[in-house]
Amino acid sequence: MEAKTCIKTRRSVRKYTDELVSKETVREIVELASYSPSWKNTQVIRYILVENEKLIAQIADEGLMNFPLNVKTVSRAKQLMIITKKDGISGYEKDGSFSTSKEENWEMFDAGIATQTFCLAAWEKGVGTVILGVFDDKKVGEIVGIPEGQTVAAIVVLGYPAFAPDMPPRKSVEDLLTFK
Ligand SMILES: Cc1cc2nc3c(=O)[nH]c(=O)nc-3n(C[C@H](O)[C@H](O)[C@H](O)COP(=O)(O)O)c2cc1C
């Protein structure tokens, strides 16, 4: 698939078929996501694939701040990618001070880049995704048992789309771009 087509046709998918994405395909997607740029090439983003039905149900029940749309999406999902960040590295100097006035924000910036790369790499293989931002990061981290010193940055639901969602409207280039 051409990069342009992949970028334009990727959609947030909230309903999937019962077919599981194979571990080999997930490995290939993460391998592609590893090419994402990161702060000083610190590569602090990690990926935890959750397929255990009980864990997914527990995340739906306790980890999503009871946000109905996400509870529905996760309750019927078979695979979740928990995207974590190693804390205190990206955007920090070696002595632990912040490198810039954006302070710790570069960590989530790196996570965002890696997550979008993951989603595009997935879509190139026909695998649909949706990024979930409404969740309780501490609770989800506890349920999944993420390593010490990491924080959950995003949940990405993945699978083969049950149908092709419509594209929500986009702003025009005129609205987005200014030349000076
Ligand atoms: C940071 C971020 C957080 C998001 N959080 C949620 C969420 O909690 N639940 C959800 O269903 N979609 C979520 N989305 C998906 C957006 O709603 C979606 O990307 C947007 O409506 C555009 O649709 P599209 O991805 O199909 O182009 C999130 C997307 C991003 C980038």
PDBQT file of the ligand as one rigid body, heavy atoms in Angstrom, charges set to zero:
ROOT
HETATM    1  C1  LIG A 201      -4.936  10.882  21.605  1.00  0.00    +0.000 C 
HETATM    2  C2  LIG A 201      -6.198  10.233  21.094  1.00  0.00    +0.000 A 
HETATM    3  C3  LIG A 201      -7.133   9.761  21.985  1.00  0.00    +0.000 A 
HETATM    4  C4  LIG A 201      -8.274   9.114  21.528  1.00  0.00    +0.000 A 
HETATM    5  N1  LIG A 201      -9.142   8.601  22.438  1.00  0.00    +0.000 NA
HETATM    6  C5  LIG A 201     -10.196   7.891  22.004  1.00  0.00    +0.000 A 
HETATM    7  C6  LIG A 201     -11.030   7.231  22.940  1.00  0.00    +0.000 A 
HETATM    8  O1  LIG A 201     -10.817   7.273  24.155  1.00  0.00    +0.000 OA
HETATM    9  N2  LIG A 201     -12.062   6.506  22.443  1.00  0.00    +0.000 N 
HETATM   10  C7  LIG A 201     -12.312   6.404  21.098  1.00  0.00    +0.000 A 
HETATM   11  O2  LIG A 201     -13.261   5.692  20.736  1.00  0.00    +0.000 OA
HETATM   12  N3  LIG A 201     -11.542   7.029  20.187  1.00  0.00    +0.000 NA
HETATM   13  C8  LIG A 201     -10.481   7.760  20.598  1.00  0.00    +0.000 A 
HETATM   14  N4  LIG A 201      -9.650   8.352  19.693  1.00  0.00    +0.000 N 
HETATM   15  C9  LIG A 201      -9.923   8.223  18.236  1.00  0.00    +0.000 C 
HETATM   16  C10 LIG A 201     -10.459   9.547  17.628  1.00  0.00    +0.000 C 
HETATM   17  O3  LIG A 201     -11.793   9.737  18.064  1.00  0.00    +0.000 OA
HETATM   18  C11 LIG A 201     -10.360   9.460  16.108  1.00  0.00    +0.000 C 
HETATM   19  O4  LIG A 201      -9.006   9.377  15.734  1.00  0.00    +0.000 OA
HETATM   20  C12 LIG A 201     -10.985  10.679  15.416  1.00  0.00    +0.000 C 
HETATM   21  O5  LIG A 201     -12.363  10.740  15.642  1.00  0.00    +0.000 OA
HETATM   22  C13 LIG A 201     -10.741  10.667  13.903  1.00  0.00    +0.000 C 
HETATM   23  O6  LIG A 201     -11.244   9.467  13.325  1.00  0.00    +0.000 OA
HETATM   24  P1  LIG A 201     -10.302   8.517  12.473  1.00  0.00    +0.000 P 
HETATM   25  O7  LIG A 201      -9.197   8.028  13.387  1.00  0.00    +0.000 OA
HETATM   26  O8  LIG A 201     -11.171   7.399  11.986  1.00  0.00    +0.000 OA
HETATM   27  O9  LIG A 201      -9.730   9.306  11.331  1.00  0.00    +0.000 OA
HETATM   28  C14 LIG A 201      -8.498   8.986  20.130  1.00  0.00    +0.000 A 
HETATM   29  C15 LIG A 201      -7.547   9.462  19.226  1.00  0.00    +0.000 A 
HETATM   30  C16 LIG A 201      -6.400  10.057  19.691  1.00  0.00    +0.000 A 
HETATM   31  C17 LIG A 201      -5.356  10.518  18.703  1.00  0.00    +0.000 C 
ENDROOT
TORSDOF 0
